């Protein structure tokens, strides 16, 4: 497991946008429970389009993972990888 300092350096090398960093921080703070896109939108003042874009880019970089929500199979829960 990486230390906090090593993780920060790794994230700096990935050149994340401000919105991606904020979304990733929220997901890391959520722990094992994960967050739905609607819950993310409630916490940030970004447009829904910006949150979707950040999630898509973080998934592509394998920093987060997406699992089906068991309470509502129409949506996903996002977790830190």
C-alpha positions in Angstrom: 0.0 0.0 0.0 1.3 3.4 -1.0 1.9 6.1 1.6 -0.1 9.4 1.3 3.0 11.2 0.0 3.7 8.6 -2.7 0.0 8.6 -3.7 0.1 12.4 -4.0 3.2 12.2 -6.2 1.6 9.6 -8.4 -1.5 11.7 -8.8 0.6 14.7 -9.7 2.2 12.7 -12.5 -1.2 11.8 -14.0 -2.0 15.4 -14.6 -5.6 15.3 -13.3 -7.9 18.2 -13.8 -9.3 20.1 -10.8 -12.7 18.4 -11.2 -11.1 15.0 -11.4 -9.1 15.6 -8.2 -12.1 16.8 -6.3 -14.2 13.8 -7.5 -11.4 11.4 -6.6 -11.0 13.0 -3.1 -14.7 12.5 -2.5 -14.6 8.9 -3.6 -11.5 8.3 -1.4 -13.3 9.8 1.6 -16.3 7.6 1.0 -14.3 4.5 1.6 -15.8 1.1 0.9 -19.4 2.4 0.6 -18.9 4.2 -2.7 -20.9 7.0 -4.1 -23.5 7.3 -6.8 -23.3 10.1 -9.4 -26.3 11.8 -7.8 -24.6 11.8 -4.4 -21.5 13.3 -6.1 -23.6 16.0 -7.7 -25.1 16.9 -4.3 -21.6 17.4 -2.8 -20.0 19.5 -5.6 -21.1 22.5 -7.5 -20.2 21.1 -10.9 -22.5 20.6 -13.8 -23.6 17.0 -14.3 -21.7 16.8 -17.5 -18.5 17.7 -15.7 -19.0 15.0 -13.1 -19.7 12.4 -15.8 -16.6 13.5 -17.7 -14.4 13.3 -14.5 -15.8 9.8 -13.7 -15.2 8.6 -17.2 -11.5 9.8 -17.2 -10.8 8.4 -13.7 -12.2 5.0 -14.9 -10.0 5.1 -17.9 -7.0 5.8 -15.8 -8.1 2.9 -13.5 -8.1 5.1 -10.4 -11.7 4.2 -9.6 -14.0 1.3 -10.3 -17.7 1.0 -11.1 -20.0 -1.6 -9.6 -23.8 -2.0 -10.0 -26.0 -0.6 -7.2 -27.9 -3.5 -5.6 -30.7 -1.2 -4.4 -31.3 0.3 -7.8 -29.9 -1.6 -10.8 -30.3 1.4 -13.1 -27.3 3.1 -11.6 -23.7 2.4 -10.5 -21.7 3.0 -7.4 -18.2 4.4 -7.9 -15.4 3.3 -5.6 -11.7 4.1 -5.3 -9.5 1.4 -7.0 
